[in-house]
Amino acid sequence: MVAGLLIGAVLCPSADPAPGAMAEGRRDALARYGAAVWNLRRERLLTAARQLESAAKQDPGATAPLRELARLYAQLGRDPDAIRAARTVVASDPADADTAALLARLLFDAGEPADALAAAKLALASSALPERPDRAVRVYKEMAALGERAKQFDLAERALRAALALVADGRAEVVRGGAFTPRDADTEAAECFERLGHLCVKAGKFDPAARAFESAAALYADPRRAGDAFGAARLGWNLSGALQKAGRPEPALKHLEEFLKLKPQVPGPYQRAAELFRAANRPDDIIPALRQHLARDKENRALAAVLAAELAADFPTRREGDELFQSLTTYSARLNPEVDPKVVAVQVKSHLDTGRARDIIADLDRTFVLLEDKDRKKEKGPAPTDAEKRFAADKARAVADALKEQPEGVKALVTAAADDFKAGTKRAYGTHHFIGTLAARHNHLDLAELQFGQAAREAPKEAQLDALSGLIDVLWRRRRPDKVERVCRGAMDAQVLEVFFNFHLALALAEQGKEEEAVKVADRCILQAGDTDRLTVRLRKHRVLGALGRWDEAIKYGAALLDEFDAPADRQRIRYAQSGAYWAAKKPREAEAVLRALLDDDADDASACNDLGYHLADQGRNLDEAERLVRRALMLDRIERRRAGSAEPESAAYRDSLGWVLFRRGKLAEARAELEGALALSEGATDPVAWDHLGDVLFRSGDKAGAREKWTRARELYEADLRLSSRGRRDGRLDEVKRKLARVPE
């Protein structure tokens, strides 16, 4: 409780009455705040959060509880709550640089760069920062990093120069004031100079970059200052990069050679050396130079991989390069016990650069053969050891990671895989599964269907479910309920997890209008499911009824579910399903009421935010609110996807919603940007509604030819959607897009 009394001045400004006359609520808020600080120091985070929330509720005018809550929410991964608390604090106290900096980071990670930069500028402008140099330098560096990520190089440079004004120009003063020791001040200055150099290179300011790098190196080299020999040695690396960008390969090579004397164990420096030799018209010097470095550092696998890539680039030396790659990426208990992802990445890029995507597939296949663990009585040689299997699994993951950095290479690999499949090449089921996953991620759904189907046929029984699950997901994305039905029936004939396939079969039947059987299968799935899936399978029946157009029955069934399930999270899911049923039943008032009630209970329900915003825009009502809601949905969804490591950073449907809202508001350029962004995502590329909306935007903008092109694509996708619940058929969108096309002749 003492802690609470000590910080009373923070909670209660001088205008407040003395503690004896203080209102009971404020006294209690002060006590809770003090207890929360006490618990924070002991890392009792959840208890502290509850106490701070109580303090903020009891004293809404106090910023101290919200300031601590913003930091604590961010620490707990509750980013939406952290953003909300930080916004409130900054609105009340714009000079709070720490909270403004926190808000900037959170907003940038949530995909809101404009608001993030506004918060960053607020943090940099805080008049309170110079009073605490140690805190100021931290904030300046954080905002420089944010500005660099946002490609706002002027802002980032301003932040770093502000930090240098304290630790370099004002070194004596900050040391005298006790904010930094002399060595700490010099280390901070050296780091800021080095970061400033990299920033200037990105901004095309090569001379200032060189000066910044030299200043950093001087501080690192002086044992009485920053005293970091490796930091000083980085000068050669940094200067070579600046000179390379400036188009001066010869001096860049000279500086790089100094750095290579340190024998770096990563590919980048050696790859840069090869690039500089080419830029200097000295390609014949590349392989001899790399061989010399490898002779001095025989165990450097990254260097060996770069040499292998250079050898493989030319046909006469390709065999030598491939043999070197094989030695680097094949298991050896003594020489190669672990996979080096950096080496695998160099090999993958080399194969793609030399037009040999099929070699990647063949190498993957050898890897997956090891993992299949088949009966080897008919095979030559011993069965693989556990160490070899671990190596193979790690290698497959390394290839997948390497391909994430090669989007153009993925196209070549997918094309090679299609040719490989047509040729009837026999592959391990793991290879088919890998290619299927890759193809689905990059929206090559025809190939993904073939690969997952083959994986399911080849897989042992214990691995079939993964392959079939991938296949069903692709078939739903292709809007082919007829094929989903066939897969589910075939799997149940093979006695593979009947409840899972009944779950998908029920909807597949409903989407084909097979009404009686669809409801029976949905009921059977309910009987088969365990306790953990009780609500999920019942909501599937709710959706089956909706797909059949039996909306009143679906609404009645949803009401019964609300009587059956008491948990708040369960009721939230049911009410959201009910809102969709009300919209489809042409009961917009009831749907809106349900969505608003959902948001009253949970303002961070992204789906409810999106749906309400979209439907408001569709009705041309409350367009300001509609835009706020959809933007919030996008922000919440980005946060969740980032946390989950999703392959796609945002929802195509939500970006389509925002585009539609902006179109309704007459912001045509912004609407077009959002809709084109939606179509660039894998889910958006096959969404006829997004194509339809973009056609509307282009038509309104006067681009009739572009509008016709987009509407034509929308019509094709509407017609290809065989589902009974297709919006093109049930909502009349297909007929509408045909009418629009008729008004725009070719």
C-alpha positions in Angstrom: 0.0 0.0 0.0 3.0 2.3 0.6 3.7 2.1 -3.2 0.3 3.4 -3.9 0.7 6.4 -1.6 4.1 7.2 -3.0 2.7 7.6 -6.5 -0.4 9.5 -5.5 1.0 12.6 -7.2 0.9 10.8 -10.5 -2.7 9.8 -10.2 -3.9 12.9 -8.5 -2.7 16.2 -9.9 -2.2 19.2 -7.7 -5.8 20.4 -8.2 -7.1 17.3 -6.4 -8.2 17.5 -2.8 -6.1 16.3 0.0 -6.3 12.5 0.6 -8.6 13.0 3.6 -11.2 14.7 1.4 -10.6 12.5 -1.6 -13.6 10.7 -3.0 -13.9 7.1 -1.9 -13.6 5.9 -5.6 -10.4 7.7 -6.2 -8.8 6.5 -2.9 -9.7 3.0 -3.8 -8.3 3.5 -7.4 -5.1 4.8 -5.9 -4.8 1.8 -3.6 -5.4 -0.6 -6.4 -2.8 1.1 -8.6 -0.2 0.9 -5.8 -0.9 -2.8 -5.3 -0.7 -3.4 -9.1 2.8 -1.7 -9.2 3.8 -3.9 -6.3 2.6 -7.0 -8.2 4.3 -5.9 -11.4 7.6 -5.8 -9.7 7.1 -9.4 -8.6 5.9 -10.4 -12.1 2.4 -11.3 -11.0 1.2 -10.0 -14.3 -2.4 -11.2 -14.4 -3.1 -10.0 -10.9 -1.6 -6.7 -11.7 -3.7 -6.4 -14.9 -6.9 -6.9 -12.9 -5.9 -4.3 -10.4 -4.9 -1.8 -13.0 -8.2 -2.3 -14.9 -10.1 -1.7 -11.6 -8.1 1.4 -10.9 -8.7 2.8 -14.4 -12.4 2.1 -14.2 -12.7 3.8 -10.8 -10.7 6.8 -11.8 -11.3 7.4 -15.6 -9.4 10.6 -15.6 -6.1 9.1 -14.4 -3.6 8.2 -17.0 -1.1 6.3 -14.8 -3.1 3.0 -14.7 -3.7 3.1 -18.4 0.0 3.8 -19.1 1.0 0.7 -17.1 -1.9 -1.3 -18.7 -0.7 -0.4 -22.2 2.8 -1.8 -21.5 1.4 -4.9 -19.6 -1.2 -5.7 -22.4 1.6 -5.6 -24.9 3.7 -7.9 -22.8 0.8 -10.3 -22.5 0.2 -10.3 -26.2 -3.1 -8.4 -25.9 -2.2 -5.9 -28.6 -5.7 -4.5 -29.4 -6.2 -3.7 -25.7 -2.7 -2.2 -25.5 -3.4 0.0 -28.5 -6.7 1.2 -27.0 -5.0 2.1 -23.7 -2.0 3.7 -25.3 -4.3 5.9 -27.6 -6.1 7.1 -24.5 -2.9 8.0 -22.7 -1.4 9.8 -25.7 -4.6 11.7 -26.3 -4.5 13.0 -22.7 -0.7 13.4 -22.5 1.0 14.0 -25.9 4.3 14.5 -24.2 4.4 10.9 -23.0 7.1 9.7 -25.4 7.4 6.2 -24.0 3.7 5.5 -24.6 3.7 7.2 -27.9 6.6 5.0 -29.0 4.9 1.9 -27.7 1.7 2.9 -29.7 3.8 3.5 -32.8 5.3 0.0 -32.6 2.0 -1.7 -32.0 0.2 0.1 -34.8 3.0 -0.6 -37.3 2.9 -4.3 -36.4 -0.9 -4.2 -36.8 -0.6 -2.9 -40.3 -1.5 0.7 -39.6 1.7 2.5 -40.9 0.1 6.0 -41.2 -1.1 6.0 -37.6 2.1 4.4 -36.5 4.2 7.2 -38.1 2.0 9.9 -36.6 2.6 8.3 -33.1 6.3 8.1 -33.9 6.5 11.8 -34.8 4.7 12.6 -31.5 7.3 10.6 -29.6 10.2 12.3 -31.3 8.6 15.8 -30.7 8.2 15.2 -26.9 9.7 18.0 -25.0 10.2 15.7 -22.0 12.6 13.4 -23.7 15.9 15.3 -23.4 15.4 15.5 -19.6 16.1 11.7 -19.5 18.9 11.0 -22.0 19.0 7.3 -21.4 15.3 7.0 -22.1 15.5 9.4 -25.0 18.2 7.4 -26.8 16.1 4.2 -26.4 13.0 5.9 -27.9 15.0 7.6 -30.7 16.5 4.2 -31.7 13.1 2.5 -31.6 11.5 5.2 -33.8 14.5 5.0 -36.2 13.9 1.3 -36.6 10.2 1.9 -37.2 10.9 4.7 -39.7 13.3 2.4 -41.6 10.8 -0.5 -41.7 8.2 2.0 -43.1 10.8 3.3 -45.6 10.4 6.8 -44.1 14.1 7.4 -44.2 14.0 11.1 -43.3 12.1 10.3 -40.1 14.6 7.5 -39.2 17.6 9.7 -39.9 16.1 12.5 -37.8 15.7 10.0 -34.9 19.2 8.7 -35.1 20.7 12.2 -35.3 18.7 13.2 -32.2 20.2 10.2 -30.4 23.7 11.2 -31.6 23.2 14.7 -30.4 22.9 13.3 -26.9 25.6 10.5 -26.8 28.1 12.0 -29.3 27.8 15.7 -29.4 26.6 15.9 -25.8 28.7 13.1 -24.4 30.3 15.1 -21.6 27.0 16.4 -20.4 25.2 13.0 -20.3 28.2 11.3 -18.6 28.4 14.1 -16.1 24.7 13.8 -15.4 25.0 10.0 -14.7 22.8 8.9 -17.6 25.6 6.9 -19.2 29.1 5.8 -18.3 31.7 6.9 -20.8 32.0 3.5 -22.4 28.2 3.1 -22.6 27.8 6.5 -24.2 30.5 5.6 -26.8 29.0 2.2 -27.5 25.6 3.8 -28.0 27.2 6.4 -30.3 29.0 3.7 -32.3 25.8 1.7 -32.8 23.9 4.8 -33.9 26.6 5.8 -36.3 26.6 2.3 -37.9 22.8 2.3 -38.1 22.9 5.8 -39.7 25.3 4.5 -42.3 23.0 1.7 -43.3 20.1 4.0 -43.4 21.9 6.5 -45.6 22.8 3.7 -48.0 19.2 2.8 -48.3 18.4 6.5 -48.9 21.1 6.7 -51.6 23.2 9.1 -49.5 26.5 7.3 -50.0 29.0 10.0 -48.8 27.2 10.6 -45.5 26.9 6.8 -45.2 30.7 6.4 -45.5 31.3 9.2 -42.9 28.9 7.5 -40.5 30.6 4.1 -40.9 34.0 5.6 -40.4 32.8 7.4 -37.2 31.5 4.1 -35.9 34.7 2.2 -36.8 36.8 4.8 -35.0 34.8 4.4 -31.8 34.9 0.6 -32.0 38.6 0.6 -32.7 39.6 2.7 -29.7 39.9 0.4 -26.6 39.4 3.5 -24.4 36.0 4.2 -26.1 33.6 1.5 -27.4 36.4 -1.0 -27.6 35.0 -3.6 -30.0 37.5 -5.1 -32.5 34.9 -7.0 -34.5 32.7 -3.9 -34.7 35.7 -2.0 -36.1 36.4 -4.8 -38.6 32.8 -4.4 -39.9 33.9 -1.1 -41.4 35.1 -3.0 -44.5 31.8 -4.8 -44.9 29.8 -1.6 -44.4 31.9 0.5 -46.7 31.9 -2.2 -49.4 28.1 -2.1 -49.3 27.9 1.6 -49.6 30.4 1.7 -52.5 28.6 -1.1 -54.2 25.3 0.8 -54.1 27.2 3.8 -55.4 28.4 1.9 -58.4 32.1 1.7 -57.5 33.0 -2.0 -57.5 36.8 -1.8 -57.4 37.1 0.2 -54.1 34.2 -1.9 -52.7 36.2 -5.1 -53.4 39.2 -3.6 -51.6 37.2 -2.9 -48.5 35.4 -6.2 -48.6 38.7 -8.1 -48.8 39.6 -6.6 -45.4 36.4 -7.9 -44.0 36.8 -11.4 -45.5 40.1 -11.8 -43.5 37.8 -12.4 -40.5 36.5 -15.6 -42.2 32.7 -14.9 -41.9 30.6 -18.0 -41.6 27.6 -16.8 -43.7 27.1 -16.7 -47.5 26.4 -13.0 -47.8 30.0 -11.6 -47.9 31.2 -14.2 -50.4 28.1 -13.6 -52.6 28.8 -9.9 -52.5 32.4 -10.6 -53.6 31.1 -12.5 -56.6 28.7 -9.7 -57.5 31.5 -7.1 -57.2 33.8 -9.1 -59.5 31.1 -9.2 -62.1 30.4 -5.5 -61.8 34.1 -4.8 -62.2 34.2 -6.9 -65.4 36.3 -9.6 -63.7 34.1 -12.7 -63.7 37.0 -15.0 -64.3 38.4 -14.0 -60.9 35.4 -15.2 -58.9 36.1 -19.0 -58.6 39.9 -18.6 -58.0 39.2 -16.0 -55.3 36.6 -18.3 -53.6 39.0 -21.3 -53.8 41.7 -19.3 -52.1 39.4 -18.3 -49.3 38.3 -21.9 -48.9 41.9 -23.1 -48.8 42.4 -20.8 -45.8 39.1 -21.8 -44.1 38.4 -25.4 -45.1 35.5 -25.9 -42.7 33.5 -22.9 -43.9 30.4 -24.5 -45.3 28.7 -21.2 -46.2 31.8 -20.3 -48.3 31.8 -23.7 -49.9 28.1 -23.4 -50.8 28.8 -20.1 -52.6 31.7 -21.7 -54.5 29.4 -24.6 -55.4 26.8 -22.2 -56.7 29.4 -20.3 -58.9 30.7 -23.6 -60.3 27.1 -24.8 -61.0 26.3 -21.5 -62.8 28.5 -22.6 -65.8 27.8 -25.9 -67.6 31.5 -27.0 -67.9 31.9 -26.8 -64.1 28.3 -27.7 -63.1 29.1 -31.3 -62.2 31.8 -30.2 -59.7 29.4 -27.7 -58.2 26.6 -30.3 -57.8 29.0 -32.8 -56.2 30.1 -30.1 -53.8 26.5 -29.2 -52.9 25.8 -32.9 -52.4 28.7 -33.2 -49.9 27.4 -30.2 -48.0 23.7 -31.3 -47.8 24.1 -35.1 -47.3 24.1 -36.6 -43.8 27.4 -37.6 -42.4 27.8 -38.5 -38.7 31.4 -37.0 -38.7 31.4 -34.3 -41.3 27.7 -33.3 -41.7 25.6 -34.2 -38.7 23.2 -31.3 -38.9 21.5 -29.4 -41.7 22.8 -25.9 -42.3 19.7 -23.9 -43.6 22.0 -21.2 -45.1 23.7 -23.8 -47.3 20.3 -25.3 -48.3 19.1 -21.8 -49.2 22.2 -21.2 -51.5 21.6 -24.6 -53.2 17.9 -23.9 -53.8 18.6 -20.5 -55.3 21.4 -22.0 -57.4 19.0 -24.7 -58.9 16.4 -22.0 -59.6 18.9 -19.6 -61.2 20.1 -22.4 -63.5 16.6 -23.5 -64.5 16.7 -26.8 -62.6 13.7 -26.6 -60.5 13.1 -30.3 -61.1 16.4 -31.1 -59.4 14.9 -29.5 -56.2 11.9 -31.9 -56.5 14.2 -34.9 -57.0 16.3 -33.9 -54.0 13.2 -33.4 -51.9 12.0 -36.8 -53.0 15.2 -38.5 -51.8 14.7 -36.8 -48.5 11.1 -37.9 -48.1 12.0 -41.5 -49.1 14.1 -41.6 -46.0 11.2 -40.4 -43.9 8.7 -42.9 -45.2 10.3 -45.7 -43.2 9.0 -48.5 -45.5 9.8 -52.1 -45.1 13.3 -52.3 -46.5 13.6 -56.1 -46.9 13.4 -55.5 -50.7 15.6 -52.4 -50.5 19.4 -52.5 -50.8 21.3 -51.1 -47.9 20.4 -50.7 -44.2 17.3 -48.8 -43.0 18.0 -45.1 -42.1 19.0 -44.3 -38.6 17.1 -41.9 -36.4 19.8 -39.3 -37.0 19.4 -39.6 -40.7 15.7 -39.2 -40.4 16.1 -36.1 -38.3 18.5 -34.7 -40.9 16.1 -35.4 -43.7 13.2 -33.7 -41.9 15.3 -30.7 -41.1 16.4 -30.5 -44.7 12.8 -30.5 -46.0 12.0 -27.7 -43.6 15.1 -25.8 -44.8 13.9 -26.1 -48.4 10.5 -24.8 -47.5 12.0 -21.8 -45.7 14.3 -21.1 -48.6 11.4 -21.1 -51.0 9.6 -18.5 -48.9 12.3 -16.1 -50.0 12.0 -17.0 -53.7 8.4 -16.1 -54.9 9.4 -16.2 -58.5 11.3 -19.5 -58.0 8.1 -21.0 -56.5 6.4 -20.5 -59.9 9.2 -22.3 -61.7 9.0 -25.1 -59.1 5.2 -25.5 -59.4 5.6 -25.6 -63.2 8.3 -28.3 -62.9 6.1 -30.2 -60.5 3.2 -30.1 -63.0 5.4 -31.4 -65.8 6.8 -34.1 -63.4 3.3 -35.2 -62.5 2.2 -35.4 -66.2 5.2 -37.5 -67.0 4.1 -40.0 -64.3 7.3 -39.8 -62.3 6.9 -41.9 -59.2 7.5 -39.9 -56.0 7.2 -40.4 -52.3 3.9 -39.4 -50.8 5.7 -36.7 -48.7 7.0 -35.1 -51.9 3.4 -34.9 -53.3 2.2 -33.5 -50.0 5.0 -30.9 -49.9 4.3 -29.8 -53.5 0.5 -29.7 -52.8 1.0 -27.4 -49.8 3.3 -25.2 -51.8 0.9 -25.0 -54.8 -2.1 -24.3 -52.6 -0.3 -21.5 -50.8 0.5 -19.9 -54.1 -3.0 -20.4 -55.5 -2.2 -23.1 -58.0 -5.3 -25.0 -57.0 -5.5 -27.5 -59.9 -2.0 -28.8 -59.2 -2.6 -28.8 -55.4 -5.6 -31.0 -56.0 -3.6 -33.5 -58.0 -0.7 -33.5 -55.6 -2.8 -34.0 -52.5 -4.9 -36.6 -54.2 -1.7 -38.6 -55.1 -0.3 -38.1 -51.6 -3.5 -39.6 -50.2 -3.3 -42.6 -52.5 0.4 -43.2 -51.7 0.4 -42.4 -47.9 0.3 -45.1 -45.2 -2.9 -45.2 -43.3 -1.7 -43.1 -40.4 -0.7 -40.3 -42.8 -3.8 -40.3 -45.0 -5.8 -37.9 -42.9 -3.3 -35.0 -43.4 -3.3 -35.5 -47.2 -7.1 -35.8 -47.4 -7.5 -32.8 -45.2 -5.3 -30.7 -47.5 -7.3 -32.0 -50.5 -10.6 -31.1 -49.0 -9.4 -27.6 -48.2 -8.3 -27.1 -51.8 -11.6 -28.5 -53.1 -13.6 -26.0 -50.9 -11.4 -23.2 -52.2 -12.2 -24.4 -55.7 -15.9 -24.4 -54.8 -16.4 -28.0 -55.8 -18.8 -29.6 -53.3 -19.3 -32.6 -55.7 -15.6 -33.5 -55.4 -15.7 -33.0 -51.6 -18.5 -35.5 -51.5 -16.6 -38.1 -53.4 -13.5 -37.7 -51.3 -15.5 -38.0 -48.0 -17.4 -41.1 -49.1 -14.2 -42.7 -50.3 -12.4 -42.0 -47.0 -15.3 -43.4 -44.9 -15.3 -46.5 -47.1 -11.6 -46.8 -46.0 -12.7 -46.3 -42.4 -10.7 -43.1 -41.9 -12.0 -40.9 -39.0 -15.7 -40.9 -40.0 -16.7 -37.9 -37.9 -14.2 -35.6 -39.7 -15.5 -36.6 -43.1 -19.2 -36.5 -42.1 -18.5 -32.9 -41.0 -17.5 -31.9 -44.5 -19.9 -34.3 -46.3 -22.9 -32.7 -44.7 -22.1 -29.3 -46.1 -21.0 -30.8 -49.5 -24.4 -32.5 -49.8 -26.3 -29.3 -48.8 -24.3 -27.2 -51.3 -25.6 -29.6 -54.0 -29.2 -29.4 -52.9 -29.3 -32.9 -51.5 -31.4 -31.7 -48.6 -32.6 -34.8 -46.8 -29.3 -36.6 -46.7 -27.4 -33.4 -45.8 -29.5 -33.0 -42.6 -29.2 -36.7 -41.7 -25.4 -36.6 -42.1 -25.2 -33.4 -40.0 -27.2 -35.1 -37.3 -25.0 -38.2 -37.5 -21.9 -36.0 -37.1 -23.4 -34.5 -34.0 -23.8 -38.0 -32.5 -20.3 -39.0 -33.4 -18.5 -36.0 -32.1 -16.7 -35.8 -28.7 -17.3 -33.2 -26.0 -14.7 -30.8 -27.3 -16.4 -30.5 -30.7 -20.0 -30.4 -29.4 -20.6 -26.8 -30.5 -18.5 -27.0 -33.7 -20.6 -29.8 -35.2 -23.9 -28.1 -34.2 -22.8 -24.9 -35.9 -22.1 -27.0 -38.9 -25.7 -28.1 -38.9 -26.7 -24.4 -38.6 -24.6 -23.7 -41.7 -26.1 -26.7 -43.5 -29.6 -25.4 -42.9 -28.4 -22.0 -44.2 -26.9 -23.5 -47.4 -30.2 -25.1 -48.1 -31.9 -21.7 -47.7 -33.9 -22.8 -44.6 -33.0 -19.6 -42.8 -36.0 -19.5 -40.4 -35.2 -23.0 -39.3 -31.5 -22.1 -38.9 -32.4 -19.1 -36.8 -34.7 -21.3 -34.6 -31.9 -23.9 -34.2 -29.5 -21.1 -33.3 -31.8 -19.9 -30.6 -31.9 -23.4 -29.2 -28.1 -23.5 -29.1 -28.1 -20.3 -27.1 -30.2 -22.1 -24.5 -27.9 -25.1 -24.5 -24.5 -23.4 -24.3 -23.6 -21.0 -21.4 -19.9 -20.2 -21.9 -19.4 -16.7 -23.1 -17.0 -17.7 -25.9 -19.5 -20.4 -27.1 -22.4 -17.9 -27.1 -20.3 -15.4 -29.1 -19.8 -18.0 -31.8 -23.5 -18.9 -31.9 -24.6 -15.3 -32.0 -22.2 -14.6 -34.9 -23.7 -17.5 -36.8 -27.2 -16.1 -36.1 -26.2 -12.7 -37.5 -25.3 -14.3 -40.8 -28.6 -16.2 -40.8 -30.5 -13.0 -40.2 -28.7 -11.2 -43.1 -29.4 -14.1 -45.5 -33.1 -14.2 -44.4 -33.4 -10.5 -45.4 -33.8 -9.4 -41.8 -31.1 -6.7 -41.6 -32.5 -5.0 -38.5 -32.2 -8.2 -36.4 -28.8 -8.9 -37.9 -27.4 -5.5 -37.1 -28.8 -5.7 -33.5 -27.0 -9.1 -33.0 -23.7 -7.7 -34.4 -23.9 -4.6 -32.2 -24.6 -6.7 -29.2 -21.6 -8.9 -30.0 -19.4 -5.8 -30.2 -20.8 -4.5 -26.9 -19.5 -7.7 -25.3 -16.2 -7.8 -27.3 -15.1 -4.8 -29.2 -12.2 -6.8 -30.6 -14.4 -9.3 -32.5 -12.8 -8.8 -36.0 -15.5 -10.8 -37.8 -18.4 -8.8 -36.3 -16.5 -5.5 -37.0 -16.1 -6.5 -40.7 -19.6 -7.8 -41.2 -21.3 -4.8 -39.6 -19.1 -2.3 -41.5 -19.7 -4.1 -44.8 -23.5 -4.3 -44.5 -23.7 -0.6 -43.4 -21.8 0.3 -46.5 -24.0 -2.0 -48.6 -27.0 -0.1 -47.3 -25.3 3.3 -47.8 -25.7 4.1 -44.1 -23.2 5.4 -41.4 -20.3 5.3 -43.8 -17.9 6.9 -41.3 -18.7 4.2 -38.8 -18.5 1.5 -41.5 -15.0 2.5 -42.4 -13.9 2.6 -38.8 -15.3 -0.8 -38.2 -13.7 -2.5 -41.2 -10.3 -0.8 -40.6 -10.5 -2.1 -37.0 -11.3 -5.6 -38.3 -8.3 -5.5 -40.6 -6.0 -4.3 -37.7 -7.3 -7.1 -35.4 -6.9 -9.7 -38.0 -3.4 -8.7 -38.9 -2.4 -8.9 -35.3 -3.8 -12.4 -35.0 -2.3 -13.6 -38.2 1.1 -12.2 -37.2 0.9 -14.0 -33.9 -0.2 -17.3 -35.6 2.5 -17.1 -38.2 -0.1 -17.1 -41.0 1.2 -17.5 -44.6 -0.9 -14.5 -45.7 -0.6 -11.3 -43.6 -4.2 -10.1 -44.0 -7.7 -11.2 -45.0 -8.7 -10.7 -48.6 -12.3 -10.5 -47.5 -11.7 -7.7 -45.1 -9.7 -5.7 -47.7 -12.6 -6.2 -50.1 -14.9 -4.9 -47.5 -12.7 -1.8 -47.0 -12.6 -1.3 -50.7 -16.4 -1.4 -50.9 -16.8 1.1 -48.0 -14.3 3.5 -49.7 -16.2 3.1 -53.0 -19.4 4.0 -51.3 -17.7 7.0 -49.8 -16.5 8.1 -53.3 -12.8 7.6 -52.5 -12.2 5.8 -55.8 -8.4 5.8 -55.8 -8.2 4.4 -52.2 -11.0 1.8 -53.0 -9.1 0.6 -56.1 -5.9 0.2 -54.1 -7.7 -1.9 -51.4 -9.5 -4.1 -53.9 -6.3 -4.7 -56.0 -4.6 -5.6 -52.7 -7.4 -8.1 -51.9 -7.1 -9.7 -55.4 -3.3 -10.1 -54.9 -3.9 -12.4 -51.9 -4.5 -16.1 -52.6 -8.1 -16.2 -51.2 -9.0 -13.0 -53.0 -7.8 -14.1 -56.4 -10.7 -16.5 -56.7 -13.3 -14.3 -55.0 -15.8 -13.2 -57.7 -17.2 -10.5 -55.4 -13.8 -8.7 -55.2 -13.5 -8.8 -59.0 -17.1 -7.5 -59.3 -16.4 -4.6 -56.8 -13.2 -3.6 -58.6 -15.1 -3.5 -61.9 -17.6 -1.1 -60.3 -14.7 1.1 -59.1 -13.1 1.2 -62.5 -16.4 1.9 -64.2 -17.1 4.8 -61.9 -13.5 6.1 -62.6 -14.2 6.2 -66.3 -12.1 3.1 -67.2 -14.8 1.1 -69.0 -12.4 -1.3 -70.7 -10.9 -2.2 -67.3 -14.3 -2.5 -65.7 -15.4 -5.0 -68.5 -12.3 -7.1 -67.9 -12.9 -7.3 -64.1 -16.6 -8.0 -64.5 -15.8 -10.7 -67.1 -13.6 -12.4 -64.6 -16.3 -12.1 -61.9 -18.8 -13.7 -64.2 -16.5 -16.6 -64.9 -15.9 -17.2 -61.2 -19.7 -16.8 -60.4 -20.5 -19.4 -63.1 -17.8 -21.8 -61.9 -19.1 -21.7 -58.3 -21.3 -24.9 -58.1 -22.4 -24.3 -54.5 -26.1 -23.8 -53.8 -25.2 -21.0 -51.4 -23.1 -19.2 -54.0 -23.7 -15.4 -53.8 -23.7 -15.3 -57.5 -26.7 -17.5 -57.7 -28.6 -16.9 -54.4 -28.1 -13.1 -54.2 -28.5 -12.6 -58.0 -25.0 -11.2 -58.4 -24.4 -13.3 -61.5 -27.4 -11.8 -63.3 -26.4 -8.4 -62.1 -22.9 -8.7 -63.5 -24.3 -9.9 -66.8 -26.5 -6.8 -67.0 -23.4 -4.6 -66.3 -21.5 -6.3 -69.0 -24.3 -5.8 -71.5 -24.1 -2.0 -70.8 -20.4 -2.0 -71.7 -19.9 -3.3 -75.2 -16.5 -4.8 -76.2 
